[in-house]
Amino acid sequence: MPIRLPHGRGLLLGAGLWLAAVSGAVAQNFPLNIAHAFGETVIPERPQRVATVSWANHEVPLALGVVPVGFARANFGDDDGDGLLPWVSERLEELGAEAPPLFDEGDGIDFEAVAASAPDVILAAYSGLSREDYDTLSEIAPVVAYSDAPWATDWREMIRLNGSALGLAAEGEALIGRIEAEIAAAAARHAEIAGKTAMFVTHLDTRDLSTFRFYSTNDTRVKFFEDLGLASPALVREASAGGSYSGEISAERIDAFDDVDIVVSYGGEALRQSVGQNPLTSRMRAVGNDALVLLGNDPVGTAANPTPLSIGWVLEDYVARLAEAARKSE
């Protein structure tokens, strides 16, 4: 449901975009009912204190101008160790806000810390919540969980679910439109990636390259390939049936990846050398062409799993790496 904005209101995004007001929209009415995988959550009135758990959910309220009372500490790609990814720090600075309490989720959700933040609503649209997690959080405040499966919520749905819970559905749709335009512009600047096939390998161990594990088309990283105009190879599409977000194959069947143009994975030069020298993995066409995009524990590696604020922050760098690999595949 759209919401009416005051005349002339807009929102400066971390990526330097301006979110224009949606004129003539109709206000959302509370209470709101939001359906998700665990049932339905009722939000009785517009939340004033917003907490988020799990990965990146806090980026939605921040992008829409709302500073949460608490959110999860970054545990990957945090170069300076302050618990904030650079695009989150940048957005807080734009809003003139200090970082709120950060929840340490190294051993799972810190329910006591969430409760201490006294939230009116808890956003978890992109998460791996179990039923037990959901029930425990629901004793603290209404919880917005994922629609279908854990860790399968893409960035658009994250914005729609979390934004709607805040009464900011129309602003969320405008944000989605602006991000889509930015993605399209970046892809157009690197037209060589259009139509190429890409797979995202979850893990390659330099000590044991006998198995290829990869994300399916249900995973947000692979969905982002689709946003950029890349296609998934046949085996990845087959592994996606039934809703699984990952698959695996023995390296002895490496010929099944003959239709892969680009391989993306986490690792460094040692991994590049290992897969290039291994008698099995070196037979993979993408490996033979060195059409590899290897990501580290850095902002670009983190943002390969796209989120509302990270996309604009790292988009050009990520697409440029994919384009370089695409040129090698020709």
HELIX and SHEET records of a PDB file:
HELIX    1   1 GLU A   59  ALA A   63  1                                   5    
HELIX    2   2 PRO A   86  GLU A   94  1                                   9    
HELIX    3   3 PHE A  111  ALA A  116  1                                   6    
HELIX    4   4 ARG A  131  SER A  138  1                                   8    
HELIX    5   5 TRP A  155  ALA A  165  1                                  11    
HELIX    6   6 ALA A  169  ARG A  189  1                                  21    
HELIX    7   7 ALA A  191  ILE A  193  5                                   3    
HELIX    8   8 THR A  220  ASP A  227  1                                   8    
HELIX    9   9 ALA A  234  ALA A  239  1                                   6    
HELIX   10  10 ALA A  241  GLY A  243  5                                   3    
HELIX   11  11 ALA A  251  PHE A  257  5                                   7    
HELIX   12  12 GLU A  269  GLN A  277  1                                   9    
HELIX   13  13 THR A  281  ARG A  283  5                                   3    
HELIX   14  14 ARG A  285  GLY A  288  1                                   4    
HELIX   15  15 PRO A  299  ALA A  303  1                                   5    
HELIX   16  16 SER A  310  LYS A  328  1                                  19    
SHEET    1   A 2 GLY A  10  LEU A  12  0                                        
SHEET    2   A 2 TRP A  18  ALA A  20 -1                                        
SHEET    1   B 2 LEU A  32  HIS A  36  0                                        
SHEET    2   B 2 GLY A  39  ILE A  43 -1                                        
SHEET    1   C 3 VAL A  50  THR A  52  0                                        
SHEET    2   C 3 VAL A 121  LEU A 123  1                                        
SHEET    3   C 3 VAL A 143  VAL A 144  1                                        
SHEET    1   D 2 PHE A  71  ALA A  72  0                                        
SHEET    2   D 2 LEU A 102  PHE A 103  1                                        
SHEET    1   E 5 SER A 246  SER A 250  0                                        
SHEET    2   E 5 ASP A 208  TYR A 215 -1                                        
SHEET    3   E 5 ALA A 198  ASP A 205 -1                                        
SHEET    4   E 5 ILE A 262  TYR A 266  1                                        
SHEET    5   E 5 LEU A 292  LEU A 295  1                                        
END                                                                             
